[in-house]
Amino acid sequence: MDKVDQARMLLKNVVDPELGLNIVDLGLIYELKVEGARCWVLMTFTTMGCPISGAMVNGVYEALQPLGFEDIKVDITYNPPWTPQRMTDEGKKRLGVR
């Protein structure tokens, strides 16, 4: 398993407490890159005014620590806006989204 796959697996430990589903299955991770000892995450939230956005970003940093990156950068975007269609099949199944 390469570092991108490892990072994606670790990000499944970051759970949106309002929905009870991890940020990967929710489709909040738009892009994930690993270059050497650096990791870059482009993510979004289900709403622009998400009251727990700071906690979720902190969760991303904490989740990725075991991989020993020297630099982790998390950028937030709202373009394109999140929709339930971005969720994984597992996420849709768990939340009853069709």
Stockholm file with secondary structure:
# STOCKHOLM 1.0

chainA/1-98         MDKVDQARMLLKNVVDPELGLNIVDLGLIYELKVEGARCWVLMTFTTMGCPISGAMVNGVYEALQPLGFEDIKVDITYNPPWTPQRMTDEGKKRLGVR
#=GR chainA/1-98 SS CCHHHHHHHHHTTCEETTTTEETTTTTCEEEEEEETTEEEEEECCSSTTCTTHHHHHHHHHHHHGGGTCSEEEEEECCSSCCCGGGSCHHHHHHHTCC
#=GC SS_cons        CCHHHHHHHHHTTCEETTTTEETTTTTCEEEEEEETTEEEEEECCSSTTCTTHHHHHHHHHHHHGGGTCSEEEEEECCSSCCCGGGSCHHHHHHHTCC
//
